[in-house]
Amino acid sequence: MNPVGQPLRLKVNYKWLGVSAVIGLVLFVLFQILPSTASETLEQQNMKVISKDQAHNAAEAFMQNTLHLQVDQSKPAVITYQSNSDFYGYLSREKLLGEYNKTFEKNYPYDVFRVRLAELTNEGYANIDVHMNSGKVVAFSVTPRYSNYAAVMADPNEAKRETKLKIVEGDLSLAKKEELAQPWLQQMGYDPGKLELSTKDNEIGLVYTDPDRAIGRSSLQIKFTFEEGAIRSFDQTFSVPKTHADYVNKQTSLARWLTILGYGLLTFVLGVLAIVYSALTRHHTSFKRGIFLSVFYFAVSTFSTYNMLPVFQGEGVSGLGLTLMLAFQTFFNLVMAALLYFSLVGGDGLWRKAGWNAWARAKEPGYGPFVLHSMFTGYLWAFILMGVQSVIYIVLDKTIHSWSTTDATQSPYNMLYPWLLPIMAWMAGISEEAVYRLFGIPMLKKLLRNTFIACLIPTLIWAFGHTLYPIYPISTRPIELTVIGLLFSFIFLKHGYIAVMFSHVVFDSVLMSFSLFALADVPDILAGIVTIIMPAVVAYIVYLYNSRKTKGSSAPSPQPGWQ
């Protein structure tokens, strides 16, 4: 960082940084991109994914020709990506993904397009699950307008829930359920004589097990649910061993508490302290500086919430419920934008009071070239961090046996505008580096008198905020991000807020862009490429704009040959 009052200069050994960046890129490609060497937990399907229009056509044909239900064409279909994350996680944990993809995935996918169609006769709706590669319908459910099934299933009391479900089913006997299921079993290609009945008398639903189709400790199960004396749903999925499900539930519960207490509560404390220090250092900073970035953050985060509308609609949230959900999320975004604002003001004030210019101002001499060099430095550090992350993944895979699963809520398939997904990288880079580095480090250093501890504590808070990601054991991401966060702290202390912000944005942009590349559509691939180069474009625009403002002035220009 530059001392306050001195010309802006970025001291960087580009030779060392460039070599390290090349090594980082090679490691990233080798361990996270190339299918021949990538970890099995990162394995991706290479088959062509059908379009949502094709999924819609397949679902509509099935609803009319097989379920014999009329589609209400006046109401739009809702198409979302759904994933059996529990089963995928089991396969990932047991290193069985490759075997399953070769043997069973064509008929029993863990990823599907779920098409929600309005039904005209009963004024309800149907959910039709369509294979994302073949377009084959693999599951369905039909819900009448006045269905009580979902409400009953939400009852936390298991005994009451089962009693109510028996009423919802229509008090069907086990024999009657089997009679209703027989035609569907035959139509879907099963030989009822080779299936084992897993449901007992007085139990809810109907489950068959196919002993000939198994992988690891998991077997194929054909499941039926009933409502008002008729079949409500049909599904064919592999079972998840109870030991695995219990492990995931315990890990998820722990992650939730770490997120609430370790991240949420402590970040709130940082926000309160940011307000306090903004007031205490008001003579060393400006309350105008953080307005643009905070407004930008609020606008992007609010639009990102709207971009997830298909997820809410796919879950049946609509009307007043959807309005309240969006209103709450908007309020939350506003609170986070306020936290960002006071972190920018308070952090800038703390550093300038201590005599350091951590966040360069546009009016300072050499600002344009300084931003340009900060961007270039940010790219190189991002490539280094990608290599470090790859090594961490390999080490954790070999030591604590880390594994991951899917998360449909974060998929670009479930966004109105998938190509806007990587813009969230800007939100993370701007806000997280402001809260946990620009403000968190000087505040804690002032209190604890130790630079390393001042870097470590906000890094841990930041890392705990990522424990709910579907990566297990849940200690995986805190370990990974503690290392990454300390490197972000090093970049910040050495080069300042703008450089570390660019490194964070580039780091996340590259990783998020691969989600767009996986869609395999030309517009999305182009959007991914644009996303990766966008930080460079933004920095160059700032450089040109600043150059025009300072043209003809007596401000000293930066000297060439910075080191």
Protein Blocks (a to p, Z undefined) as FASTA:
>chain_A
ZZehiacdddddfklmmmmmmmmmmmmmmmmmmmmlgcfklpccfbdcddfklmmmmmmm
mmmmmnopacdfkbccdddddddfklmmmmmmnopmmmmmmmmmmmmccbdcddddddfk
lopacdddddfklopafbdcdddfklcklmmmmpmblklmmmmmmmmnoopafklmmmmm
mmmmmmnopafklpccfbdehiacjddddfkbcghjbccddddddeehiafbdcdddddd
fklmmmmmmmmmmmmmmmmmmmmmmmmmmmmmmmmmmmmmmmmmcfklmmmmmmmmmmmm
mmmmmmmmmmmmmnopahjllmmmmmmmmmmmmmmmmmmmmmmmmmmmmmmmnopafbcc
fkbghklmmmmmmmmmmmmmmmmmmmmmmmmmmmmmmmnopaddddfklpfklgfblmlm
mmmmmmmmmmmmmmmmmmmmmmmmmmnopaklmmmmmmmmmmmmmmmpccdcfklmmmmm
mmmmmmmmmmmmmnojklmmmmmmmmmmmmmmmmmmmnopaklmmmmmmmmmmmmmmmmm
mmmmmmmmmgoiabdcddehiZZ
